[in-house]
Amino acid sequence: MHNAGATTDRGLDRANPTDDMPEASDDPNEMDPASEVQLFRQAFRRHATTVVIVTYFDGGGRACGMTATSMCSLSASPPSLLVAINRTSRAHAEITARGRYGVNLLSVGQRNVALYCSRPGSDKRLREDWMATGLPSDATPRLSEALAHLECEVQTSYEVYSHSLFLGLIHGVWLNPRDSPPLLYHGGSYSQLESAAERSERFHWELRED
């Protein structure tokens, strides 16, 4: 059986997922704060999630993007979502100032875009050959190979510890007619769902084992 397409690319969290994990105490009052943070990170490395690029325009009108996994749908009526962004990031200041952002759901072929937009402290301007053209003047940047693009207006935001939660009302949805596999993030690495061939092989192995 193949490993569900796992890769070794790292971008969102560069800590090694095989680092020694501290043992949890039965008494929560005895938990060392540093150990608690490590346990938190280890736990969420076991949580597989899709990868998105939050897009926006900077002060010079240039298309920029930030890799994120802390995004979730909120409601279908009205269509809305939440995205968490660190308040020290440049994306936070630009989105706060303009009140709009785009959410691009990445396909497995966009791992290079995710890596580029997750580099700490670097320029996050998006390459022109990644971008869709002919968009309305008020649209946020859209990645042409994304699985979907959600056009969001900030309804409100909430400051929670180091991040802000931006509640976005979705004013437009674009779906890519090509249905590619999604890019996933799990165990500190980018990965993908197993292919149809891998599912078939696993199924036959399971039959043989029975």
C-alpha angles and dihedrals in degrees: 000000000000125000103254092261096292117179134196097228113126128194117131098050119014096190114115110254089212093062114127110278117222116238116253117239120231087226111066089201090065095054113124109229092229091050090048091055091049092050090049091053093045091050094052092047084069090056112092115211140169119256123236136183114222106211130199142150120258125220091279093053093253121145112248135175142198126201113235140171097176096090130115140170114254110185140348092213102075097011105242144149142191127232126183118217128180111247092225093061125100089232090062094057094045095047091046090052096047102032094219138092140163128228116211117192105215127228121218090258091063098070089117090057091050092050092047094050094045097058108120118240095359134121109279098193109140122237115250093232089061094056135090116234135211095045124153115272093248095049124112118238114286126202107227095217096046118121090231140350124214119200108214136190117198107246094177140328135220126208109225117175108297096350142058122226109220113204105207126196107214112230098171140017127199120191122198109235088218107080103211127171114271124249111246134197119213136149093005092303140092113248143155143228116274114269125245089258091052092048090051092049092048090050092053092047090051090051091051092049090053 
